[in-house]
Amino acid sequence: MAAARSRPGETIEPWTVGRVLAWATADFRSRAIETAQLDAELLLGLALGLDRIRLILEHQRPLTPDELSRYRDLIKRRRGGEPIAYIRGEREFYGLPIHVDTRVLIPRPDTETLVEVALERTRARSMFGNALDLCTGSGCVAIAFSHARRSWRMTGVDASTGALEVARDNAVRLGVVPGVRFLEGDLFAPLGPDERFDLVTANPPYIPDAELAELDTGIREFEPRLALAGGGDGLDVIRRIVEEAPGHLSPGGVLALEVGHDQADRVHELLERAGLSQIERRRDYGGHERVVSAAAS
């Protein structure tokens, strides 16, 4: 995609919104980018400051040289495998605009299942409660839950200073600061010895180390390894959470964990061994058993 240059007597077709979108979509498809058209539209919208509806309405508008230059720069980043969410600096999660960058994992639609389970299993205590979100990352789960349960107190914990900076920023922007605090540390370590919770959620790293090299470039090269690597079988962090959670759950308190697509059976066994009961498994949008939850006695 180069700026149009004309010769004497020659008519050059301008780079309109519609034409540049068609070109970028074809380019992305040639590079096996599955969401080629959507990516082309989102990036052009970012370059022009327009939403997708305005792109349709203005499809015949020619782009200025500066606009073309901005769009080319964004296309180069996407060609290099950088995820759209990082380029745009935002990803929608549970209806909320969550700011993201390479300090945090990009929120996935499947993780919305974790929020749904958390809300459903604490419905009887909906007026008031105390919740904990481990491996909070961008804060998406903690903030989505707090947005729905304004009267609850929420604590988010993460080992990454950078991730907590993103989470705190999201909490401020989305107006849940009064009910949310974020602590830096390793799982339950930064909590007081007597703190108990009616709900503990976690989307921990659960990818087996041997599988990291097989991940999509956008995940492998851009998302934080700390949020992905789960040890030899992917369950290193999950085991620790399950072992320590009973000491931090109030009577009847719920532990809800996002797990790998083939880990539900093993996590179910871990919860049983830890003395937790009322174990439930919930499938994600793709049909995988994605969230395993249980209650304390």
C-alpha positions as CSV (number, residue, x, y, z in Angstrom):
1,M,0.0,0.0,0.0
2,A,1.8,3.1,-1.2
3,A,0.7,6.7,-1.6
4,A,-0.9,7.4,-5.0
5,R,1.3,9.1,-7.5
6,S,0.1,10.2,-10.9
7,R,1.9,10.8,-14.2
8,P,0.8,13.4,-16.7
9,G,-2.5,12.3,-18.2
10,E,-2.9,9.4,-15.8
11,T,-5.7,9.0,-13.3
12,I,-4.8,7.3,-10.0
13,E,-7.5,5.6,-7.9
14,P,-7.4,7.1,-4.5
15,W,-6.9,5.0,-1.3
16,T,-10.4,5.3,0.1
17,V,-11.6,3.7,3.3
18,G,-13.2,0.9,1.3
19,R,-10.2,0.3,-0.9
20,V,-7.7,0.3,1.8
21,L,-9.8,-2.1,3.9
22,A,-10.0,-4.5,1.0
23,W,-6.3,-4.4,0.5
24,A,-5.4,-4.9,4.2
25,T,-7.9,-7.8,4.5
26,A,-6.4,-9.6,1.5
27,D,-2.9,-9.0,2.9
28,F,-3.8,-10.4,6.3
29,R,-5.5,-13.4,4.7
30,S,-2.4,-14.1,2.7
31,R,-0.5,-14.4,6.0
32,A,-3.1,-16.8,7.4
33,I,-4.5,-14.4,9.9
34,E,-7.9,-15.9,10.8
35,T,-9.7,-12.7,11.7
36,A,-8.3,-10.8,8.6
37,Q,-11.3,-8.6,7.9
38,L,-12.0,-7.8,11.6
39,D,-8.4,-6.9,12.2
40,A,-8.2,-4.7,9.2
41,E,-11.4,-2.8,10.3
42,L,-10.2,-2.5,13.9
43,L,-6.8,-1.1,12.9
44,L,-8.2,1.3,10.4
45,G,-10.7,2.5,13.0
46,L,-7.8,3.1,15.4
47,A,-5.8,5.0,12.8
48,L,-8.8,7.2,11.8
49,G,-10.5,7.5,15.2
50,L,-13.7,5.9,13.9
51,D,-15.8,3.0,15.0
52,R,-16.8,0.2,12.5
53,I,-20.1,1.8,11.7
54,R,-18.4,5.0,10.6
55,L,-16.0,3.1,8.5
56,I,-19.0,1.7,6.6
57,L,-20.7,5.1,6.2
58,E,-17.4,6.7,5.1
59,H,-16.2,3.9,2.8
60,Q,-15.8,6.3,-0.2
61,R,-13.7,8.9,1.8
62,P,-10.1,9.1,0.6
63,L,-7.4,8.8,3.3
64,T,-4.8,11.6,3.8
65,P,-1.1,10.8,3.6
66,D,-0.9,11.0,7.4
67,E,-3.8,8.6,7.8
68,L,-2.2,6.1,5.4
69,S,1.1,6.3,7.2
70,R,-0.6,5.6,10.6
71,Y,-2.5,2.7,9.1
72,R,0.7,1.2,7.5
73,D,2.5,1.3,10.9
74,L,-0.4,-0.6,12.5
75,I,-0.4,-3.1,9.7
76,K,3.3,-3.8,10.2
77,R,2.8,-4.5,13.9
78,R,0.0,-6.9,13.1
79,R,2.1,-8.6,10.4
80,G,4.7,-9.2,13.1
81,G,2.3,-11.2,15.2
82,E,1.4,-8.6,17.8
83,P,-2.1,-9.2,19.0
84,I,-4.8,-6.7,18.1
85,A,-5.6,-6.1,21.8
86,Y,-2.1,-4.9,22.5
87,I,-2.1,-2.7,19.4
88,R,-5.4,-1.1,20.4
89,G,-4.6,-1.2,24.1
90,E,-8.0,-2.6,25.0
91,R,-10.1,-5.7,25.1
92,E,-13.7,-6.0,26.0
93,F,-14.4,-8.4,28.8
94,Y,-17.8,-9.1,30.4
95,G,-19.1,-6.0,28.6
96,L,-16.3,-3.8,30.1
97,P,-13.4,-2.1,28.2
98,I,-10.3,-3.5,29.9
99,H,-7.0,-1.8,29.1
100,V,-4.2,-4.2,28.3
101,D,-0.5,-4.1,27.3
102,T,2.3,-6.7,27.3
103,R,2.5,-6.6,31.1
104,V,-0.8,-8.6,31.3
105,L,-2.5,-11.6,29.7
106,I,-5.2,-10.6,27.2
107,P,-8.6,-11.4,28.7
108,R,-10.3,-14.3,26.8
109,P,-14.0,-14.8,26.3
110,D,-13.7,-18.2,27.9
111,T,-12.6,-16.5,31.2
112,E,-16.0,-14.9,31.3
113,T,-17.2,-18.3,32.4
114,L,-15.2,-17.9,35.6
115,V,-17.1,-14.7,36.4
116,E,-20.4,-16.4,35.6
117,V,-19.6,-19.3,38.0
118,A,-18.5,-16.9,40.7
119,L,-21.7,-14.9,40.5
120,E,-23.9,-17.9,40.4
121,R,-22.3,-19.8,43.3
122,T,-22.4,-16.7,45.5
123,R,-25.9,-15.6,44.7
124,A,-27.2,-16.5,48.2
125,R,-24.7,-14.0,49.6
126,S,-25.2,-11.4,46.9
127,M,-25.9,-8.5,49.4
128,F,-22.4,-8.7,51.0
129,G,-19.3,-10.7,50.9
130,N,-15.5,-10.8,50.8
131,A,-13.8,-12.0,47.6
132,L,-10.2,-12.7,46.5
133,D,-8.9,-13.0,42.9
134,L,-5.5,-14.6,42.6
135,C,-3.3,-14.1,39.6
136,T,-5.4,-11.1,38.9
137,G,-3.4,-9.8,35.9
138,S,-5.3,-6.9,34.3
139,G,-7.9,-7.2,37.0
140,C,-10.6,-8.2,34.5
141,V,-12.2,-11.0,36.7
142,A,-12.0,-8.9,39.9
143,I,-13.4,-5.8,38.3
144,A,-16.2,-7.7,36.4
145,F,-17.3,-9.4,39.6
146,S,-17.1,-6.1,41.6
147,H,-19.0,-4.3,38.9
148,A,-21.8,-6.7,39.3
149,R,-21.5,-6.9,43.2
150,R,-21.0,-3.4,44.3
151,S,-21.5,-4.2,48.0
152,W,-18.8,-6.8,48.1
153,R,-15.2,-6.2,49.0
154,M,-12.6,-7.6,46.5
155,T,-8.9,-8.2,46.8
156,G,-6.8,-8.9,43.7
157,V,-3.3,-10.4,44.1
158,D,-0.6,-10.8,41.6
159,A,3.2,-11.4,41.7
160,S,3.8,-8.8,38.9
161,T,4.3,-5.1,39.7
162,G,3.5,-4.2,36.1
163,A,0.3,-6.2,36.1
164,L,-1.0,-4.6,39.2
165,E,-0.3,-1.1,37.7
166,V,-2.6,-2.1,34.8
167,A,-5.2,-3.6,37.2
168,R,-5.3,-0.5,39.4
169,D,-5.7,1.7,36.3
170,N,-8.6,-0.4,35.1
171,A,-10.3,-0.2,38.5
172,V,-10.0,3.6,38.5
173,R,-11.3,4.0,35.0
174,L,-14.2,1.6,35.5
175,G,-15.3,3.0,38.8
176,V,-14.8,0.1,41.2
177,V,-12.0,1.6,43.3
178,P,-13.9,1.9,46.6
179,G,-14.5,-1.9,46.8
180,V,-11.3,-3.2,45.4
181,R,-7.7,-3.4,46.6
182,F,-4.7,-4.9,44.9
183,L,-1.8,-6.5,46.6
184,E,1.5,-7.7,45.3
185,G,2.8,-11.1,46.2
186,D,2.8,-14.8,45.7
187,L,-0.8,-16.2,45.9
188,F,-2.0,-16.0,49.5
189,A,1.3,-14.7,50.9
190,P,0.4,-11.0,51.1
191,L,-2.8,-11.6,53.0
192,G,-3.3,-11.3,56.7
193,P,-3.2,-14.7,58.6
194,D,-6.8,-14.4,59.7
195,E,-8.3,-13.2,56.5
196,R,-11.1,-15.3,55.2
197,F,-13.1,-15.1,51.9
198,D,-16.5,-16.1,50.8
199,L,-15.1,-16.5,47.3
200,V,-11.7,-17.2,45.8
201,T,-11.3,-17.0,42.0
202,A,-8.1,-17.6,39.9
203,N,-7.1,-17.8,36.3
204,P,-3.6,-19.1,37.0
205,P,-0.9,-20.1,34.5
206,Y,-1.9,-23.7,33.4
207,I,-0.1,-24.4,30.2
208,P,2.5,-27.2,30.4
209,D,6.0,-25.9,29.9
210,A,6.6,-28.2,27.0
211,E,3.6,-26.8,25.1
212,L,4.7,-23.1,25.3
213,A,6.8,-23.4,22.2
214,E,3.8,-24.6,20.2
215,L,1.6,-21.6,21.1
216,D,0.6,-19.0,18.5
217,T,3.2,-16.4,17.9
218,G,1.0,-13.6,19.3
219,I,0.8,-15.5,22.6
220,R,4.3,-16.9,22.7
221,E,6.2,-13.8,21.7
222,F,4.0,-11.0,23.3
223,E,2.1,-12.3,26.4
224,P,3.9,-12.6,29.7
225,R,5.3,-16.0,30.3
226,L,4.7,-15.7,34.0
227,A,0.9,-15.7,33.3
228,L,1.2,-18.8,31.0
229,A,3.7,-21.3,32.3
230,G,2.2,-23.9,34.6
231,G,5.1,-26.2,35.1
232,G,5.6,-29.8,33.8
233,D,2.0,-30.8,33.7
234,G,0.5,-27.3,33.9
235,L,-0.8,-27.7,37.4
236,D,2.0,-26.4,39.6
237,V,0.2,-23.2,40.6
238,I,-3.2,-24.8,40.7
239,R,-2.0,-27.4,43.2
240,R,-0.7,-24.7,45.5
241,I,-3.9,-22.7,45.3
242,V,-6.0,-25.8,46.1
243,E,-3.7,-26.8,49.0
244,E,-3.8,-23.4,50.6
245,A,-7.3,-22.2,49.8
246,P,-9.1,-24.1,52.6
247,G,-7.2,-22.0,55.1
248,H,-8.5,-18.8,53.6
249,L,-12.1,-19.8,52.8
250,S,-15.0,-19.0,55.2
251,P,-17.4,-21.8,56.0
252,G,-19.3,-22.5,52.7
253,G,-16.9,-20.3,50.8
254,V,-16.4,-21.1,47.1
255,L,-13.1,-21.7,45.2
256,A,-13.5,-21.3,41.4
257,L,-10.5,-22.0,39.1
258,E,-10.1,-21.6,35.3
259,V,-8.2,-24.7,34.0
260,G,-6.8,-26.1,30.8
261,H,-9.1,-27.8,28.3
262,D,-8.0,-31.3,29.5
263,Q,-7.3,-30.6,33.1
264,A,-10.8,-30.8,34.7
265,D,-10.5,-34.4,35.9
266,R,-7.2,-33.9,37.6
267,V,-8.3,-30.6,39.2
268,H,-11.5,-32.3,40.4
269,E,-9.4,-34.9,42.2
270,L,-7.2,-32.2,43.8
271,L,-10.3,-30.5,45.2
272,E,-11.6,-33.7,46.6
273,R,-8.2,-34.5,48.3
274,A,-8.2,-31.0,49.8
275,G,-11.5,-31.8,51.5
276,L,-13.6,-29.4,49.4
277,S,-17.1,-30.5,48.4
278,Q,-20.0,-29.6,46.0
279,I,-17.6,-29.8,43.1
280,E,-19.0,-28.5,39.8
281,R,-17.5,-28.2,36.3
282,R,-18.6,-25.6,33.8
283,R,-18.0,-25.7,30.1
284,D,-16.8,-22.6,28.2
285,Y,-18.2,-21.3,24.9
286,G,-16.1,-23.9,23.0
287,G,-17.5,-26.8,24.9
288,H,-14.4,-27.4,27.1
289,E,-14.7,-28.0,30.8
290,R,-13.0,-24.7,31.7
291,V,-14.0,-23.8,35.3
292,V,-13.9,-26.2,38.2
293,S,-15.4,-24.9,41.5
294,A,-16.0,-26.3,45.0
295,A,-17.1,-25.2,48.4
296,A,-15.5,-25.3,51.9
297,S,-17.2,-27.3,54.6
